[in-house]
Amino acid sequence: MKYLFALLFISTLFSCQSRKAQKYATLLDSTERKVFHILIDKNVEDKRLEALIAKKPDLALALAKKQANALKEVVATMAKADVDDLQNAKPLKLITTDYYKSILRLKEMDIQEAQLMSISLERDHTKAQKAQEEAFELARRKLKMHRDLGTLDQARQVAMTKFKETNKID
């Protein structure tokens, strides 16, 4: 009887852990979809770029800020997820949080880009020229950030695969 109780207890423990792992995997999946919608849905990014081309930095700024605020919520949600008792979840949580923070930094660069365009459209030639120089440097930093984001995404996929294999999630 004692062994049966111990077996039942252990199987219940693993069952709960599996459910918690499944719940975390679901959170990751829903968060990925949410970020996709923040960045792609309703052509917000296209509208932001069109606003920059049309020299409407205020519109581009508003759109980028809206995206950045939504991404801040995503980062906060991922950072507070409790994964302490899940195998291989901590590395996944860290890399996923870093990944979304990097996307947020890109959006913050978009905000800065719109602000620099606004300055460059002013009549003060010195300020405008300095803003254009900063915009060129910002473009270089954004390119590097995109490369880093690709590396982070690959690491995130590896961590996700390891997490799912360890916790037997399909």
N, C-alpha and C positions, 0 to 999 in steps of 0.2 A: 504494500500500500504506500509506503514511504517513497519507493522508487517511482511509482505511478504519479504521485503528487509532484515529485521533483521533475519528472518528464513533462507533465502538464504545465508546470510553472515555466520551465525553460522554453517550451514551444510557444507559450503565450508571450514571453519576453521577446522572442525573435519575431513573432507575428506583429507585435506592436512596433518594433523597430522597423520592420518592413513597411508597415503602414506609414510611419513617419518619413521613411526614405521616399516612399511613393508620393507623399504629400509635398515633400521638398522638390522632387522632380517635377511635379505639377506646377509648383510655384515658379520654378525656373522656366518651364515651357510657357506659362501664361505671361511671365515677365518679358520673355523674348517677343511674344506676339504684341504685347503692349508697346515695347520700344519700336517695333516695326511700324506700328500704327502712328506713333508719335513722329517718326521720321519720314514716313512715306505716305500715310493716309491723307486724303484730301489734297494731294499735291502741294503740301505746305512748303517743302523744300524747293520745288519748282517756282512757286510764287515768291519765295524769298530771293531766289536767284534772279527772277524776272524783275523784281523790285530793284535789285542792285544794278542790273543792266539799264533799267529805266531811270536810274539816278533818283530813286525814292528810298533813301536810307531809313527814313522813319518807319516805313512799312516793313522793310527787311529787319529792322531792329525789333519791332513788335512781334513778328513771326518767330524770330530766333529766341527772344525772351520767353515766349509761350512754350516753345519746345524745351528750352533749358529748365524751366520750372517743372514741367512734367517729368523730365529726366531726373531732377533732384529728388522727386518723390520715389522714383524707381530705385535710385541709389540708396535712399533711406530704407526702403522696404528690404532690399537685399542685405544691407548691413545689419539689420536687426533680426534677420532670420536665425532661429535657434537650431544649430546643427551639431552641438557639442557631442552628442552621443551617437552620431551617425558615422560609419566608416567612410573614409575618403571624402567627407563632405567639407571639412574645413579648407583644404586646398582649393576645392571647387568654389566655395563661397568667396574666398579671397580673390581668386582670379576673375570670377564673374563680377564681383564688386569693382575690381580694378578696370575691367572691360567697360562697364557702364560709366564709371568715372571718366574714362578716356573719351567716351562718346560725349559726355557732358562737357568736357574740356573743349572738344571740337565745337560744340554749340556756343560755348563762351567765346571761342575765337570768331565764330560767326557774328556774335554780338559786337565784338571789338571791330570786326571788319566793317559793319554798318556804321559804327561810331566814327571810324576813320574816314569813311566815305563822306559822312556828314561834314566833318571838318574840312575835307579836301574840296568840298563844294562852296566853302566860304570864300569871301572876297579877299581875305588876308592871304597873300601869296606865300609868305613864309610858313605860316601854319599849314596851308594846303600842301606845300611841297614836303614838309616834314611828315604830314599824315600819309602822303603817297609813298614815301620811303618806308614808313612803318608798315604800310599795307603790303609792300613787297616782302618785307621780312616776315610778316605774319603768314603770307602765302607759303614761304619756305617752311615755317614751323608747322603749318597745317599739313603739308606734304609729309613731313617726318611723322607727325601724329597719325596720319593714315597708315603709314608703314608699320608703326608700332601697334596700331589697332589690329592690323592683320596678324601680327605675331601673337598678340594677346588672344585673339579669336581662336587661333590654332591651339594654343595652350589650354584655352577654355574647353575646346572640343575634346582634347585628350583627357582632361580632368573629368569631364562629363562622362566619357566612355568608361573610365576607371570607376567612377562612382556608381554608374548603372550596373557594371559587371559585378562589383563587390556586393552591392545590395540586391542583386538579381531583379533588376527592373528592366522591363522590355523596352 
